[in-house]
């Protein structure tokens, strides 16, 4: 299952703190880069989002927890759609 994980750094969190935590988690093998489908930072820094794939919510939570003292997360399950298939399905809805 795909999850959209929006993050915002807490006031006072520094770039160095985030960098240190990311490197620590990477070196410990805990970032699971094979599960990260996209990583985006917003202009200006201090916020962004990840698209990650997990089948077990407990594993997703374990992935995020080491960062929770530095930033807040808004996590939502997402469903990737194929555009053409979706248009066909919507045409069926409209035509009754």
C-alpha positions in Angstrom: 0.0 0.0 0.0 1.2 3.5 -0.8 1.3 6.2 1.8 1.7 10.0 1.5 3.8 11.2 4.4 3.8 15.0 4.6 6.4 16.4 7.1 7.0 19.8 8.6 10.0 20.5 10.8 9.3 21.7 14.3 10.3 25.3 15.1 14.0 25.4 16.1 14.9 22.2 14.2 18.1 22.7 12.3 19.3 21.4 9.0 22.2 19.8 10.9 19.9 17.8 13.2 17.9 16.5 10.3 21.0 15.6 8.4 22.5 13.8 11.4 19.3 11.8 12.0 19.0 10.8 8.3 22.6 9.7 8.1 22.3 7.7 11.4 19.2 5.9 10.2 20.7 5.3 6.8 23.9 3.8 8.3 21.8 1.6 10.6 19.9 0.3 7.6 16.6 1.7 8.9 15.6 4.1 6.1 14.5 1.3 3.8 15.3 3.2 0.6 13.7 0.4 -1.5 10.3 1.4 0.0 10.6 5.1 -0.8 8.9 5.8 -4.1 9.4 9.6 -4.0 11.0 12.2 -1.7 10.1 15.8 -2.2 11.1 19.0 -0.3 9.1 22.1 -0.6 10.7 25.4 -1.7 12.3 27.2 1.2 13.0 23.9 3.2 11.7 22.6 6.4 8.8 20.7 4.8 8.0 18.2 2.2 6.6 14.7 1.7 7.5 11.1 1.0 5.6 8.5 -1.0 6.4 5.2 0.6 5.2 1.6 0.1 4.4 -0.6 3.2 2.0 -3.5 3.7 2.4 -3.3 7.4 1.4 -0.1 9.2 3.6 -1.1 12.2 6.6 -1.1 9.9 5.6 2.3 8.5 5.4 3.7 12.0 8.8 2.2 12.9 10.3 3.9 9.9 8.8 7.3 10.9 9.3 7.3 14.6 13.0 8.1 14.7 12.2 11.4 13.1 9.2 12.4 15.2 11.1 14.5 17.6 12.4 16.7 14.7 9.2 17.0 12.6 5.5 16.3 12.5 3.9 13.9 10.0 0.5 13.8 8.3 0.2 10.3 6.9 -2.5 9.2 4.5 -3.0 6.0 2.5 -3.2 6.8 -1.2 -4.4 4.9 -4.3 -2.5 5.3 -7.5 -4.9 5.5 -10.5 -4.4 4.9 -14.2 -5.7 7.9 -16.0 -7.3 6.1 -18.9 -8.9 3.4 -16.7 -10.3 6.1 -14.4 -11.8 8.1 -17.3 -13.5 4.9 -18.6 -14.9 4.2 -15.1 -16.2 7.8 -14.8 -17.8 7.6 -18.2 -19.7 4.6 -16.9 -20.8 6.6 -13.9 -22.0 9.5 -16.0 -23.9 7.3 -18.5 -25.7 5.6 -15.7 
